[in-house]
Amino acid sequence: MSSLQSLFKPNSIAVIGASNNKEKIGYSIVENIKNCGYSGAVYPINPKEKEILGYQCYPSIGEIGRPVDVAVISIPAAPSLQVARECGQAGVKFLVVITAGFKEIGEVGLKREKELLEICREYNMRLVGPNVVGIMDTHSPLNASFADGSPEKGEIAFISQSGAMLLAILDWSRSRGLGFSRFVSMGNKADLNEVDFIWSAAEDPNTKVILAYLEDVTDGKRFIQVVREASLKKPVIILKSGTSSAGARAASSHTGALAGSDLAYDVAFRQCGVIRVQEMSDLFDLAISFINQPVPAGDRVAIVTNSGGPGIIATDSVERNGLHMARFSKETIEKMRQHLPVEASLYNPVDVLGDARADRFNVALEAVLEDEQTDSLLLLLSPTAVTEPEKTAESLVSLRKKYASKPIFASLTGGKRLEKGARILTQAGIPCFPFPEPALKSIAGMVSYTRLRQKIQRRTPLPEVTEKAKATVKAILYDVMRDHRSVLLGNEASQVAAAYGIPVAPIYLAKTPEEAITIADSLGYPIVLKVASPKIIHKSDVGGVQVGLENAAQVREGYLKIMDSVSRLLPGTPVYGIEVQKMMPKGPETIIGMTRDLQFGPLLAFGLGGIYVNLLKDVSFRLAEGLNMEEIEEMITETKAHTLLRGYRGSTPCDLCAITEALARVARLSLDFPEIKEIDLNPVIAYPDSAMALDVKITAANENEQEE
């Protein structure tokens, strides 16, 4: 991946559209560059001006006569294309195109954006935007934007697809004293996108936490590959909007975003080690926590409070966020018993009572921090007549130094009486919240990061297949396309599955009753017959299935019944013959499926199959891209089907390894053949020593879709 070093730490920068008019964006950009303390060369470009803010002005980029690392373009969209070409001819490395009027406005803008990208590629320039606020790096320092000033220096990189969101956060952060390493406005992401900026921030020594506001992901496959590695270096926290259908439409009209399914985004983020949040406040609460606190070793939370109500609320929130209440040792409880009133609750949550002063709080806080069962601590303080907020805060700050390996959080619920105490905690790096719920959401986010990192470090790859197997599948798909079909017949689908080692009960195609009898005799009875037609999805609804056929006479009769029923109910529907399959023994029914997501590619599904699929919706999902065997095993354990397959209430355990292997091979098939849109194995019968798919449906892209 190419370095963005010269973008964030340029030796020289040109501003095309610079102006002496304070009401123009071109003036604001030059002013920000000057005021942020940027030490490199600055070249304002404006043929009508001689000097702007003390910098010599040039009529065009070509007349500078010296190297330019970054050119910021702030002129109307139409002439910006010629200016971009001039930048390329002058050897500019990066373009930051502030200008709007590209794909976000529709067809005309889309054509203009494609031309801009072609110019950049012709001259090997990288492009930020178009339609952006700009970029900032507080450590360079650099502020090449039209924002109202610069953020404070810090360790958080914020990458935003929305310029307005970035500007709002910049203003808000100043009131909180929150510092940033970088601010990046991505706009339309014609070239550089979230993957490039996340990876650059992951390699930036001045960045400790990476935040992103996204409306879509440009390249799902690349996102998974790169962001997985980035999240091993430092936390990546993403707020993805457009989760509702209305939100997705709004995102599309905003920057021309193409929205994949929100389920796929959720799965992709988990597989990459990304922490996904649902609200903007969570994004920054979590960032502040990572900046100031160590990552918890586990999910056990100790709570110390001076009032019962908040303690109960916090306890509920612990469970709601997937955390656990720490169970204190006998020694810890005895230590507190010796120093706390007899009325105090010594078990988690510890209630030191409403008349507690700082010394009583300190006894409980130190006792639970000392306990090995405590992974993180939450102090809850409500104001009473005798409460000592400042002294209690100072006590907690001292304990933080002593127990530096354990994250400490506080919730001071009240108003003016608690302001000084809250300020003491915040200045010491202890996250302080007005209510317990956001504190526990932050703890849960930090715990999830630990778990996600552990998961993505386990990497047993998917099984490979032979070139012969690939050639078999390729030939079948070619025949299907040549026949102008997208749905494979049952026998074709079973051959594809078998080629990839996916266990499937063989299906054969008979075009006459005699052929059906011959096949049935060779397979052995009982037999199942199904109509073979790409146009008939629900075969039993039209009398297209006959089961439990015990002899040749029944096979003949079943064949004729199916053909007669289909011709009556669906006259003119193409029928290729009758599928013949041996009936298999019964067993627990599961489903293995794949659908191709717009952004992230193959999305695998596993759960209870047969009639329970739509009834119970017991299904877990993973993306095939970057998938490993450990994730497949975890995928199975997430479902109720796992309990059934392990042997429920004395039933015989099933072969989970066979199910795992089948899922892995479906994933491999879907990765090797992007023209396969959907795979549906339902049911897959789980046996004590094997697994077997009884029905296989495969849908391929038609000719038009493949051309797209």
C-alpha positions in Angstrom: 0.0 0.0 0.0 1.4 3.4 -1.0 2.5 5.7 1.8 0.5 8.9 2.6 3.5 10.5 4.3 3.8 13.3 1.8 0.0 14.0 2.2 0.0 14.5 5.9 3.6 15.9 6.2 4.2 17.7 2.9 7.2 19.8 2.2 5.2 22.1 0.0 1.5 22.9 -0.6 -0.4 24.9 -3.3 -3.9 26.3 -2.9 -5.6 26.7 -6.2 -8.5 29.2 -5.8 -6.7 31.1 -3.0 -8.2 34.5 -2.3 -7.8 37.7 -0.4 -11.6 37.8 0.1 -12.3 36.6 3.6 -15.7 35.3 2.5 -14.1 32.8 0.1 -13.2 29.3 1.0 -9.8 29.9 -0.7 -9.0 32.5 1.9 -9.9 30.2 4.8 -7.7 27.4 3.5 -4.6 29.7 3.3 -5.4 31.2 6.7 -5.6 27.8 8.3 -2.3 26.7 6.8 -0.7 29.8 8.1 -2.2 29.8 11.6 -1.6 26.1 12.3 2.1 26.6 12.2 2.9 24.8 9.0 6.6 25.2 8.2 6.8 24.1 4.6 6.5 26.2 1.4 3.0 27.6 0.6 2.0 28.6 -2.9 -1.4 30.4 -3.3 -2.6 30.2 -6.9 -4.7 33.1 -8.3 -3.9 34.9 -11.5 -5.6 38.1 -10.1 -3.5 38.4 -6.9 0.1 39.1 -6.2 0.1 38.2 -2.5 -2.2 36.4 -0.1 -1.7 36.6 3.7 2.0 37.3 3.1 2.6 34.4 0.7 3.7 35.2 -2.9 0.8 34.4 -5.3 1.3 32.5 -8.7 -1.0 32.7 -11.7 -0.9 28.9 -12.2 0.7 25.8 -10.7 3.0 25.4 -13.7 4.6 28.7 -13.0 5.8 27.8 -9.4 8.9 26.1 -10.8 9.5 24.1 -7.7 8.2 20.6 -6.4 4.7 20.6 -4.9 3.6 17.7 -2.7 0.0 18.6 -2.2 -2.4 20.8 -4.2 -5.7 21.9 -2.7 -8.3 22.7 -5.4 -11.1 25.1 -4.4 -12.5 26.3 -7.7 -15.8 25.3 -9.5 -16.1 21.7 -10.6 -16.0 22.2 -14.4 -12.6 24.1 -14.6 -11.1 21.9 -11.9 -10.5 19.1 -14.4 -8.1 21.2 -16.5 -6.4 22.4 -13.3 -6.0 18.8 -12.1 -4.2 18.0 -15.4 -1.9 21.0 -14.9 -1.1 19.7 -11.4 -0.2 16.3 -12.9 2.0 18.0 -15.5 3.7 19.9 -12.7 4.5 16.7 -10.8 2.1 17.2 -7.9 1.8 14.0 -5.7 -1.6 14.6 -4.0 -4.7 16.4 -4.9 -7.2 17.5 -2.2 -10.3 18.6 -4.1 -12.6 20.7 -1.9 -15.0 21.4 -4.8 -18.4 19.8 -4.9 -20.4 19.0 -8.1 -19.3 15.5 -8.8 -21.0 12.1 -8.4 -23.2 13.4 -5.5 -25.2 15.5 -8.0 -26.0 12.7 -10.4 -25.0 11.5 -13.9 -23.3 14.7 -15.0 -21.2 14.8 -11.9 -20.4 11.1 -12.1 -19.0 11.6 -15.5 -16.9 14.5 -14.3 -15.6 12.5 -11.3 -14.6 9.6 -13.6 -12.6 12.0 -15.8 -10.9 13.6 -12.7 -9.9 10.1 -11.6 -8.5 9.2 -15.0 -6.4 12.4 -15.0 -5.0 11.5 -11.5 -4.1 8.0 -12.7 -2.5 9.3 -15.9 -0.1 11.4 -13.8 0.2 9.0 -10.9 -1.4 11.5 -8.5 -3.5 10.4 -5.5 -6.8 12.1 -4.9 -8.6 13.1 -1.7 -12.2 13.7 -2.4 -13.7 15.4 -4.3 -16.3 17.2 -2.2 -14.3 17.4 1.0 -13.6 19.8 3.9 -9.9 19.0 3.7 -7.3 17.3 5.9 -5.5 18.1 9.2 -2.5 16.6 11.1 -1.8 18.4 14.4 1.6 16.9 14.8 3.0 18.0 11.4 1.4 20.5 11.9 -1.0 20.9 8.9 -4.5 22.3 8.4 -5.4 22.2 4.7 -9.1 22.7 5.1 -11.8 25.4 5.3 -12.7 24.4 8.9 -13.0 27.1 11.6 -9.5 26.6 13.0 -7.6 23.6 14.1 -8.2 20.9 16.7 -6.1 20.5 19.8 -3.1 18.1 19.5 -3.9 14.6 20.6 -3.8 10.9 19.8 -7.2 10.3 18.1 -7.5 10.1 14.3 -11.0 10.9 13.1 -11.9 9.9 9.5 -15.3 11.1 8.2 -17.3 10.6 5.0 -19.4 13.6 6.1 -17.7 17.0 6.0 -20.4 18.5 8.2 -19.9 15.8 10.8 -16.2 16.5 10.9 -16.8 20.3 11.3 -19.3 19.7 14.1 -17.0 17.4 16.0 -14.1 19.8 15.6 -16.2 22.6 17.3 -17.5 20.2 19.9 -14.1 18.8 20.8 -12.8 22.2 21.8 -15.4 22.5 24.5 -14.3 19.1 25.9 -10.5 19.7 25.6 -10.3 16.7 23.4 -7.3 16.4 21.2 -6.8 14.8 17.8 -3.8 13.6 15.7 -5.6 13.8 12.4 -8.9 15.0 10.9 -9.7 13.5 7.4 -12.6 14.5 5.3 -13.1 11.8 2.6 -16.0 13.1 0.6 -16.8 11.1 -2.5 -13.8 8.8 -2.1 -13.1 8.6 -5.8 -9.5 7.4 -5.1 -8.3 7.4 -1.5 -10.8 5.9 0.8 -11.4 4.7 4.4 -9.0 1.7 3.9 -6.1 4.0 2.9 -6.7 6.5 5.7 -7.3 3.8 8.4 -4.1 2.0 7.5 -2.1 5.3 7.4 -3.4 6.1 10.9 -2.5 2.6 12.1 1.1 3.3 11.0 1.1 6.8 12.4 3.1 6.9 15.7 1.1 9.9 16.9 -2.2 8.1 16.7 -3.4 5.8 19.4 -7.1 5.3 18.5 -8.7 5.4 15.0 -12.3 6.6 14.7 -14.4 6.6 11.5 -17.8 7.8 10.4 -18.8 5.8 7.3 -21.8 5.8 5.1 -20.5 2.9 2.9 -17.3 0.9 2.2 -15.7 1.3 -1.2 -14.0 -2.1 -1.6 -15.2 -4.7 0.9 -12.6 -7.3 0.1 -9.7 -4.8 0.6 -11.4 -3.4 3.7 -11.4 -6.9 5.3 -7.8 -7.6 4.4 -6.3 -4.3 5.5 -8.4 -3.2 8.4 -8.0 -6.6 10.0 -4.2 -5.9 10.2 -4.8 -2.3 11.3 -7.0 -3.4 14.3 -4.1 -5.6 15.5 -2.0 -2.4 15.8 -4.6 -0.2 17.6 -8.3 0.1 18.2 -10.5 0.9 15.1 -14.0 2.2 16.1 -16.6 2.9 13.5 -20.0 4.5 13.4 -21.7 3.2 10.2 -24.8 5.1 9.3 -27.5 4.1 6.8 -28.6 1.1 8.9 -32.3 1.7 8.2 -33.7 1.6 4.6 -34.4 5.3 4.8 -30.9 6.0 6.1 -29.4 3.9 3.3 -31.3 6.0 0.8 -30.2 9.2 2.4 -26.5 7.9 2.4 -26.8 7.1 -1.3 -28.1 10.6 -2.2 -25.4 12.2 0.0 -22.2 11.0 -1.6 -23.4 8.5 -4.1 -22.8 5.7 -1.6 -23.7 2.1 -2.6 -25.2 0.5 0.5 -24.6 -3.2 1.1 -26.7 -5.0 3.7 -26.2 -3.8 7.2 -25.9 -7.4 8.4 -22.8 -7.8 6.1 -21.3 -4.6 7.6 -21.9 -6.0 11.1 -20.2 -9.3 10.3 -17.4 -7.6 8.4 -16.6 -5.3 11.3 -16.5 -8.2 13.8 -14.3 -10.3 11.5 -11.9 -7.3 11.1 -11.6 -6.6 14.9 -13.5 -3.3 14.4 -15.6 -2.0 17.3 -18.9 -0.9 15.9 -20.9 1.8 17.8 -24.4 3.0 17.1 -24.2 6.6 18.4 -21.8 9.5 18.0 -21.4 9.9 21.7 -20.3 6.2 22.0 -17.6 6.8 19.4 -15.9 9.5 21.5 -16.6 8.0 24.9 -14.8 4.9 23.8 -12.0 6.8 22.2 -11.4 8.7 25.4 -11.4 5.5 27.4 -8.8 3.9 25.1 -6.6 7.0 25.2 -6.6 7.2 29.0 -7.1 3.6 30.3 -5.4 0.2 30.0 -7.4 -2.4 28.1 -9.3 -4.7 30.6 -7.8 -8.2 31.1 -11.4 -9.6 31.2 -15.1 -8.8 31.5 -15.5 -8.8 35.3 -16.6 -5.4 36.6 -16.6 -4.2 40.2 -19.0 -1.5 41.2 -18.7 0.7 44.3 -21.7 3.1 45.0 -23.1 5.2 47.8 -26.7 4.6 46.7 -28.8 1.5 45.9 -30.7 2.8 42.8 -27.7 3.7 40.6 -26.1 0.4 41.7 -29.0 -1.6 40.5 -29.2 0.3 37.2 -25.5 -0.3 36.7 -25.8 -4.0 37.5 -28.5 -4.3 34.9 -26.3 -2.5 32.4 -23.4 -4.8 33.1 -25.5 -7.8 31.9 -27.0 -5.9 29.0 -23.6 -5.1 27.7 -22.3 -8.7 27.9 -20.2 -8.1 30.9 -20.1 -9.9 34.3 -20.2 -8.8 37.8 -16.9 -9.6 39.6 -17.3 -12.2 42.4 -15.1 -11.0 45.3 -12.9 -13.4 47.3 -13.6 -14.1 51.0 -10.5 -12.0 51.9 -11.9 -9.0 50.0 -15.2 -9.2 51.7 -13.6 -9.7 55.1 -11.4 -6.7 54.6 -14.4 -4.5 53.8 -16.4 -6.0 56.7 -13.8 -4.8 59.2 -14.0 -1.1 58.1 -17.5 -0.6 56.7 -20.7 -0.2 58.6 -22.7 -3.3 59.3 -25.5 -2.0 57.1 -23.2 -1.7 54.1 -23.5 -4.2 51.2 -20.2 -6.0 50.8 -21.1 -7.9 47.7 -21.0 -6.6 44.1 -22.3 -3.9 43.8 -20.6 -2.6 47.0 -22.9 -0.1 48.7 -21.0 2.1 51.2 -24.2 3.9 52.1 -25.4 7.5 51.6 -23.4 8.9 54.5 -20.1 7.7 53.2 -17.2 10.1 53.2 -14.0 9.8 51.1 -12.3 7.5 53.6 -15.1 5.0 53.5 -15.1 5.1 49.7 -11.4 4.5 49.7 -11.6 1.4 51.8 -14.1 -0.2 49.4 -12.3 1.0 46.2 -8.9 -0.3 47.2 -10.3 -3.6 48.5 -12.0 -4.4 45.2 -9.1 -3.2 43.1 -6.8 -5.5 45.1 -9.0 -8.5 44.2 -7.8 -10.6 41.3 -11.4 -11.2 40.3 -11.8 -7.5 39.4 -10.9 -6.6 35.8 -12.3 -3.1 35.8 -13.8 -0.7 38.4 -16.8 1.7 38.2 -17.3 4.3 40.9 -20.9 5.6 41.3 -21.3 8.7 43.4 -24.5 10.5 44.2 -24.4 13.8 46.2 -25.6 13.9 49.8 -25.1 16.4 52.6 -21.9 14.6 53.7 -20.5 13.4 50.4 -16.9 14.6 49.7 -16.7 14.5 45.9 -13.3 16.2 45.5 -11.6 14.1 48.2 -13.2 10.9 46.8 -12.0 11.9 43.3 -8.5 12.5 44.7 -8.5 9.2 46.4 -9.5 7.4 43.2 -6.7 9.2 41.3 -4.2 8.0 43.9 -5.5 4.4 43.5 -5.2 4.6 39.7 -1.5 5.1 40.1 -1.2 2.1 42.4 -3.4 -0.2 40.3 -2.3 1.1 36.8 -3.1 -2.2 35.0 -6.8 -2.0 35.8 -9.1 0.4 34.0 -11.0 2.8 36.3 -14.2 4.6 35.4 -16.5 6.9 37.3 -20.1 8.1 37.2 -20.8 11.2 39.2 -24.6 11.6 39.0 -25.6 15.1 39.8 -24.9 18.7 38.9 -22.9 21.7 40.2 -22.0 20.0 43.5 -20.0 17.4 41.6 -18.3 19.6 38.9 -15.0 19.9 40.7 -14.8 16.2 41.5 -15.5 15.3 37.9 -12.9 17.8 36.7 -10.3 16.2 39.0 -11.0 12.8 37.5 -11.1 13.9 33.9 -7.8 15.8 34.2 -6.2 12.6 35.7 -7.4 10.5 32.8 -10.3 8.7 34.6 -13.3 8.8 32.2 -16.2 10.4 34.1 -19.8 10.1 33.1 -23.1 11.7 34.4 -24.8 8.3 34.4 -23.5 4.7 34.7 -24.8 3.3 31.3 -22.3 5.1 29.0 -19.4 4.1 31.3 -20.4 0.5 31.1 -20.8 0.7 27.3 -17.2 2.0 27.1 -16.0 -0.8 29.3 -17.8 -3.3 27.1 -16.3 -1.8 24.0 -12.8 -2.1 25.4 -13.5 -5.8 26.4 -14.8 -6.5 23.0 -11.6 -5.2 21.4 -9.6 -7.7 23.5 -11.8 -10.5 22.3 -11.8 -9.4 18.7 -8.0 -9.2 18.6 -7.7 -12.7 20.1 -10.1 -14.0 17.4 -8.4 -12.5 14.4 -5.0 -13.8 15.5 -6.2 -17.4 15.1 -5.8 -18.2 11.4 -6.2 -21.8 10.2 -6.9 -21.2 6.5 -9.8 -22.7 4.5 -9.0 -25.9 2.6 -7.8 -25.6 -0.9 -9.1 -27.7 -3.8 -7.5 -29.2 -6.9 -7.3 -27.6 -10.3 -9.3 -30.5 -11.6 -12.2 -29.6 -9.2 -12.1 -26.0 -10.4 -12.2 -27.1 -14.0 -15.2 -29.3 -13.4 -17.2 -26.4 -11.8 -16.0 -24.0 -14.5 -17.3 -26.4 -17.2 -20.7 -26.8 -15.5 -21.2 -23.0 -15.1 -20.2 -22.5 -18.7 -22.9 -24.9 -19.9 -25.5 -23.2 -17.7 -24.6 -19.8 -19.1 -24.6 -21.1 -22.6 -28.1 -22.4 -22.0 -29.1 -18.8 -20.9 -29.9 -20.0 -17.4 -28.9 -18.7 -14.0 -30.3 -21.5 -11.8 -28.5 -24.8 -11.9 -30.5 -28.0 -12.2 -30.3 -30.3 -9.2 -27.9 -32.8 -10.8 -25.6 -29.9 -11.9 -25.6 -28.4 -8.4 -24.8 -31.7 -6.8 -21.9 -32.2 -9.2 -20.5 -28.7 -8.3 -20.8 -29.5 -4.6 -19.2 -32.9 -5.0 -16.3 -31.5 -7.0 -15.5 -29.2 -4.0 -15.8 -32.0 -1.4 -19.2 -30.8 -0.1 -21.1 -33.9 1.1 -24.2 -34.2 -1.0 -26.6 -37.1 -1.8 -26.0 -37.6 -5.5 -28.7 -36.3 -7.9 -29.2 -37.8 -11.4 -31.3 -36.5 -14.2 -33.8 -38.8 -16.0 -35.6 -37.8 -19.1 -37.9 -40.8 -19.3 -39.6 -43.1 -16.8 -37.3 -45.9 -18.0 -34.2 -43.8 -17.2 -35.5 -43.0 -13.8 -36.1 -46.7 -13.0 -32.6 -47.6 -14.2 -31.0 -44.9 -12.0 -33.3 -46.0 -9.0 -32.2 -49.6 -9.3 -28.6 -48.6 -9.3 -29.0 -46.3 -6.2 -31.2 -48.6 -4.2 -34.6 -47.9 -2.7 -36.4 -45.9 -1.3 -36.2 -43.1 -3.9 -37.1 -39.4 -4.1 -38.2 -37.8 -7.5 -38.2 -34.0 -8.1 -39.1 -32.0 -11.2 -36.0 -30.5 -12.9 -36.8 -26.9 -13.9 -34.9 -23.7 -13.3 -38.2 -21.9 -13.3 -39.7 -23.9 -10.4 -38.3 -22.9 -7.0 -41.0 -24.4 -4.7 -41.4 -27.8 -6.3 -43.8 -29.4 -3.8 -46.3 -26.5 -4.3 -46.9 -27.8 -7.9 -46.8 -31.5 -7.2 -43.2 -31.7 -8.3 -41.9 -34.0 -5.6 -42.6 -37.7 -4.9 -40.9 -39.4 -1.9 -40.6 -42.8 -0.4 -40.8 -44.7 -3.7 -40.0 -48.4 -2.9 -39.9 -50.1 -6.4 -39.7 -49.6 -10.1 -43.5 -49.4 -10.5 -43.8 -46.6 -8.0 -40.9 -44.8 -9.7 -42.7 -45.0 -13.0 -46.0 -43.8 -11.5 -44.2 -41.0 -9.6 -42.5 -39.8 -12.7 -45.7 -39.5 -14.6 -47.6 -37.9 -11.7 -45.0 -35.1 -11.5 -45.0 -34.4 -15.3 -48.8 -34.4 -15.4 -49.1 -32.0 -12.3 -46.5 -29.5 -13.6 -48.0 -29.4 -17.1 -51.5 -28.7 -15.7 -50.5 -26.1 -13.1 -47.6 -24.5 -15.0 -48.3 -25.0 -18.7 -45.4 -24.0 -21.0 -42.8 -24.1 -18.2 -39.5 -25.6 -19.4 -38.9 -29.0 -17.7 -35.6 -30.7 -18.3 -36.6 -34.0 -16.8 -36.9 -35.6 -13.4 -34.2 -35.6 -10.6 -33.6 -39.0 -9.1 -32.1 -39.3 -5.6 -31.8 -42.0 -2.9 -33.7 -41.2 0.3 -31.3 -40.7 3.2 -31.9 -41.6 6.9 -33.4 -38.9 9.1 -31.3 -36.8 11.5 -31.0 -33.3 12.8 -31.5 -30.8 10.0 -29.3 -27.8 9.4 -28.9 -25.3 6.7 -25.7 -24.0 5.0 -26.2 -21.1 2.7 -24.3 -18.3 0.8 -25.5 -15.1 -0.7 -23.2 -12.5 -2.4 -23.3 -9.1 -0.7 -22.9 -6.0 -2.8 -19.9 -4.7 -0.9 -18.2 -7.6 0.9 -18.8 -10.6 -1.3 -19.9 -14.1 -0.1 -21.9 -14.0 3.1 -22.2 -17.5 4.7 -25.1 -18.6 6.8 -25.5 -21.6 9.2 -28.4 -22.7 11.4 -31.3 -25.0 12.0 -32.6 -26.2 8.7 -35.7 -27.8 7.2 -39.0 -26.4 8.3 -37.3 -24.5 11.2 -35.3 -22.0 9.0 -38.0 -19.4 8.7 -39.8 -20.3 11.9 -36.9 -20.0 14.4 -34.5 -17.9 12.3 -31.6 -19.5 14.2 -28.9 -18.5 11.9 -25.3 -17.1 12.3 -23.3 -15.4 9.6 -19.7 -14.9 8.4 -18.1 -13.4 5.3 -16.0 -15.8 3.3 -13.3 -13.2 2.6 -10.6 -13.7 5.2 -12.5 -16.5 6.9 -10.6 -19.1 8.9 -11.6 -22.4 10.4 -11.7 -21.1 14.0 -14.3 -18.5 12.9 -16.4 -21.3 11.3 -16.3 -23.3 14.5 -17.4 -20.2 16.4 -20.1 -19.6 13.9 -21.6 -23.0 14.6 -21.5 -22.5 18.4 -23.5 -19.2 18.2 -26.6 -21.1 17.1 -29.2 -23.2 19.0 -28.4 -25.9 16.4 -25.0 -26.4 18.2 -26.8 -27.5 21.4 -28.9 -30.0 19.3 -25.8 -31.3 17.4 -23.8 -31.9 20.6 -26.4 -34.3 21.8 -29.4 -32.8 23.5 -31.1 -34.6 26.4 -29.3 -37.9 25.7 -29.5 -37.9 21.9 -26.4 -39.1 20.0 -23.9 -36.3 19.3 -23.4 -35.4 15.6 -20.2 -34.9 13.7 -19.5 -31.2 14.1 -16.2 -31.6 12.2 -18.1 -32.6 9.1 -20.4 -29.6 9.4 -17.4 -27.3 9.9 -15.7 -28.8 6.8 -18.8 -28.5 4.7 -19.1 -24.8 5.6 -15.4 -24.2 4.8 -15.8 -25.8 1.4 -18.9 -23.7 0.6 -16.8 -20.7 1.5 -13.9 -21.8 -0.7 -16.3 -22.5 -3.6 -17.9 -19.0 -3.3 -14.5 -17.3 -3.2 -13.2 -19.2 -6.2 -16.2 -18.5 -8.4 -17.5 -15.0 -8.0 -20.1 -15.7 -10.7 -22.0 -17.9 -8.1 -24.6 -15.6 -6.5 -26.3 -18.0 -4.1 -25.9 -21.4 -2.6 -28.5 -23.1 -0.5 -27.9 -26.5 1.1 -31.2 -27.3 3.0 -31.4 -29.6 4.7 -28.0 -30.8 5.6 -28.5 -33.8 7.8 -26.0 -34.2 10.6 -25.1 -37.8 11.4 -22.9 -39.2 14.2 -20.0 -39.7 11.8 -20.8 -37.5 8.8 -23.0 -34.9 7.2 -25.1 -35.0 4.0 -26.9 -32.3 2.0 -30.1 -33.6 0.6 -31.1 -30.6 -1.5 -28.7 -28.2 -3.3 -29.7 -25.0 -5.0 -27.1 -22.9 -6.8 -27.8 -19.6 -8.6 -25.2 -18.0 -10.9 -25.0 -14.6 -12.4 -26.5 -14.3 -15.8 -24.6 -12.9 -18.8 -25.7 -9.3 -18.2 -24.7 -9.4 -14.5 -21.3 -10.9 -15.4 -20.6 -8.1 -17.8 -21.4 -5.5 -15.2 
